[in-house]
Amino acid sequence: MSVYTCPHCGEKTFTPIRKAMAGNMKSKGKPCPKCGMLCVNGKGATIFDAIYCLVAFIFVIYVYLNGTKNEWWYYHEWPIVFGLVMSMLIVPRIVHAFFFKLTESIRIDAYK
């Protein structure tokens, strides 16, 4: 079930999963099944990725520095850091799938 329109051809060819895998402006993008041109999520997705990953990385550093302060932190430090790193990979894709609009890929090397 295609819900999102391609910015090149104007057809509804992108599903939420395909849109989530398109990535942000720094990625190559996903080709439209109809016209074959590459599409990515817009500037808002790139800004969201940068802010979210920065905040998650700050929490990773905080957990690492305070992991030896008490017994609970000491035993749960690794699962918390693993969860934060996994969230840096999963949460942006979920947000890309539903909240940002598709734009054309502007990378020059994507078309070579």
C-alpha positions as CSV (number, residue, x, y, z in Angstrom):
1,M,0.0,0.0,0.0
2,S,1.8,3.1,-1.2
3,V,1.0,6.2,0.8
4,Y,3.8,8.7,0.0
5,T,4.3,10.5,-3.3
6,C,7.6,10.6,-5.2
7,P,8.9,14.2,-5.6
8,H,10.1,13.4,-9.2
9,C,7.1,11.8,-10.8
10,G,4.3,12.7,-8.4
11,E,3.0,9.1,-8.1
12,K,2.2,7.4,-4.8
13,T,5.0,4.8,-4.9
14,F,6.6,4.9,-1.4
15,T,5.4,2.7,1.5
16,P,6.3,3.7,5.1
17,I,9.0,1.0,5.2
18,R,10.6,2.1,1.9
19,K,10.4,5.7,3.1
20,A,12.1,4.8,6.3
21,M,15.0,3.2,4.5
22,A,15.4,6.2,2.2
23,G,17.5,8.0,4.8
24,N,18.3,11.7,5.3
25,M,20.0,14.2,3.0
26,K,23.4,12.7,3.6
27,S,22.4,9.3,2.4
28,K,22.2,8.0,-1.2
29,G,18.4,7.5,-1.0
30,K,16.0,4.9,-2.5
31,P,14.9,4.8,-6.1
32,C,11.3,5.3,-7.0
33,P,9.8,2.1,-8.3
34,K,8.0,4.0,-11.1
35,C,10.6,6.5,-12.4
36,G,13.8,5.2,-10.9
37,M,15.0,8.6,-9.5
38,L,16.5,8.7,-6.0
39,C,14.5,10.1,-3.1
40,V,15.5,11.0,0.4
41,N,13.8,12.5,3.5
42,G,14.3,16.3,3.7
43,K,16.3,18.7,5.8
44,G,14.1,18.3,8.8
45,A,15.0,14.6,8.9
46,T,18.7,15.5,8.8
47,I,18.4,18.0,11.6
48,F,16.3,15.5,13.7
49,D,19.0,12.8,13.2
50,A,21.8,15.1,14.2
51,I,20.0,16.4,17.4
52,Y,18.7,12.9,18.4
53,C,22.1,11.2,18.0
54,L,23.9,14.0,19.8
55,V,21.6,13.8,22.8
56,A,21.8,10.0,22.9
57,F,25.6,10.2,22.7
58,I,25.7,12.6,25.6
59,F,23.6,10.1,27.6
60,V,26.1,7.4,26.6
61,I,29.0,9.5,28.0
62,Y,27.0,10.3,31.1
63,V,26.3,6.6,31.8
64,Y,29.9,5.7,31.1
65,L,31.2,8.3,33.5
66,N,28.7,7.6,36.3
67,G,28.6,3.8,35.9
68,T,30.8,3.1,38.9
69,K,29.0,5.4,41.3
70,N,26.7,2.8,42.8
71,E,25.9,-0.9,42.4
72,W,22.8,-0.5,40.2
73,W,24.6,1.6,37.6
74,Y,27.5,-0.8,37.7
75,Y,25.4,-3.8,36.7
76,H,23.1,-2.0,34.3
77,E,25.7,0.1,32.5
78,W,26.2,-2.1,29.5
79,P,22.4,-2.7,28.7
80,I,21.7,1.0,29.0
81,V,24.5,1.9,26.6
82,F,23.5,-0.9,24.2
83,G,19.9,0.4,24.3
84,L,21.0,4.0,23.6
85,V,23.2,2.9,20.6
86,M,20.4,0.8,19.2
87,S,18.0,3.7,19.6
88,M,20.3,5.9,17.6
89,L,19.8,3.4,14.7
90,I,16.1,2.6,15.1
91,V,14.3,5.8,16.3
92,P,15.4,8.0,13.4
93,R,14.1,5.4,10.9
94,I,10.7,5.2,12.6
95,V,10.5,9.0,12.6
96,H,11.5,9.1,8.9
97,A,8.7,6.7,8.0
98,F,5.9,8.9,9.2
99,F,6.9,12.6,9.8
100,F,9.2,14.0,7.1
101,K,8.4,14.6,3.4
102,L,10.4,13.1,0.6
103,T,12.7,15.3,-1.5
104,E,15.1,14.6,-4.4
105,S,18.6,13.3,-3.7
106,I,21.1,16.1,-4.1
107,R,24.3,13.9,-3.8
108,I,26.4,14.0,-6.9
109,D,27.9,10.6,-6.4
110,A,24.5,8.9,-6.1
111,Y,23.9,9.0,-9.8
112,K,27.3,7.6,-10.9
